[in-house]
């Protein structure tokens, strides 16, 4: 189905897992991300893969 097609179109062979997105959110909300300014963090793996 569409999930298999989406997985096959990704560089890592799969879509991002919910916990991978959550880990980024936790990092961005933590003090560890304090020094970051003006950074673009791209997790739009599906959107990028779908346009190929």
Backbone torsions as a table, in degrees:
resi	resn	phi	psi	omega
1	UNK	NA	-162.3	-175.3
2	UNK	-68.0	-27.7	178.6
3	UNK	-67.7	-42.1	177.3
4	UNK	-62.4	-41.9	178.5
5	UNK	-64.7	-41.4	178.6
6	UNK	-65.0	-43.8	177.8
7	UNK	-60.4	-43.4	-177.7
8	UNK	-65.5	-25.8	-177.1
9	UNK	-85.5	-2.8	-176.0
10	UNK	-94.0	146.4	178.7
11	UNK	-58.0	-33.8	-179.7
12	UNK	-93.2	0.1	177.9
13	UNK	79.7	12.4	179.2
14	UNK	-160.8	161.0	174.1
15	UNK	-78.5	162.7	175.2
16	UNK	-64.8	143.5	174.9
17	UNK	-87.3	153.7	-179.1
18	UNK	-57.2	-37.6	-179.1
19	UNK	-68.9	-27.0	176.4
20	UNK	-68.4	-40.5	176.3
21	UNK	-68.0	-42.0	179.3
22	UNK	-62.7	-39.1	178.7
23	UNK	-60.9	-39.4	177.1
24	UNK	-65.0	-43.0	178.9
25	UNK	-61.4	-43.1	178.8
26	UNK	-61.9	-43.9	178.2
27	UNK	-60.6	-47.3	-177.5
28	UNK	-64.4	-28.5	178.6
29	UNK	-86.7	-6.3	-176.9
30	UNK	-92.0	167.5	176.1
31	UNK	-65.4	-23.1	-179.2
32	UNK	-62.6	-24.8	-179.5
33	UNK	-90.3	2.2	-177.7
34	UNK	-51.1	-42.9	-178.6
35	UNK	-72.0	-9.8	-177.6
36	UNK	-78.0	130.6	174.1
37	UNK	-139.7	134.8	175.1
38	UNK	64.4	28.3	-178.6
39	UNK	-90.3	142.5	173.3
40	UNK	-106.0	117.2	179.8
41	UNK	-111.6	110.7	-173.4
42	UNK	-95.4	113.2	173.0
43	UNK	-119.4	23.3	-178.5
44	UNK	-87.4	52.2	-176.1
45	UNK	-58.2	-44.2	-178.4
46	UNK	-66.0	-44.6	-178.0
47	UNK	-62.7	-44.3	179.5
48	UNK	-64.0	-46.7	-178.7
49	UNK	-64.8	-32.0	-177.4
50	UNK	-72.4	-21.0	-177.4
51	UNK	-89.2	2.6	-178.1
52	UNK	-88.8	NA	NA
